Amino acid sequence: MQKGPVAADRASQLNTPGTCVACGLAAQGYVGVHVCHACGVPQPLRPGEDLFASFGLEQRFAIDSGLLERRFYEISRLLHPDRFAAIGGDARRNSTERMTFLNDGYRILKNAEKRREWLLNQLAPAASPSSAPRPPQDLASAWFDLQDDANEAALKDFETRLQITQNQAHERIRTLERELDALLETGSKPGPELLAKMKAELLSGSYLSSLERDVERLKKRLFIT
Ligand SMILES: [Zn+2]
């Protein structure tokens, strides 16, 4: 049988993001991306789906975590593979794949650090930090002194300074996040400078975290608790 224009239309429709693979109707809202509102069929996972949109959220560094949780459970109920056990085939596989995607997405979005990393990667996949992360000079030299002469008092003092430095770094990251969110709110694309600044802060933050782990190891070695 020859394919008429209607059949061709329908075939292309079925492969179009935003329309149901089973009935071809347009997906409705954030739930419709996962499960068709009309026929209830779970939709295949498409490459590059936006995590925020999957939960009906705008791409922001600060999100409503209560809303995220409610939507996660709402979509999970509709997608549960048990619902499609009797149907089998594509529906069951699609629901399983979507559940995995949803679980991973939920884990990323509910964690501020993971969410920041994901969003930054979306906004600036190729951006490199404006400068290599450099630890505060006094902190770095204090750490070297500590290697030479590690005693409990010096170690405690170092820990306090590290904590203060980390708090200041977190505050700078939060400020940058607010700045970026304000831009996203107006629909503007954040400039490369701001994004590079954020990447540099995150690198510096991971340097401080690894320093924190080094301190813990040193304490263990010296039997300091
Ligand atoms: Zn449908």
Residues whose N, C-alpha, C, O or C-beta is under 5 A from the ligand:
A	BS01	ZN	C20 A22 C23 G24 C36 A38 C39 G40
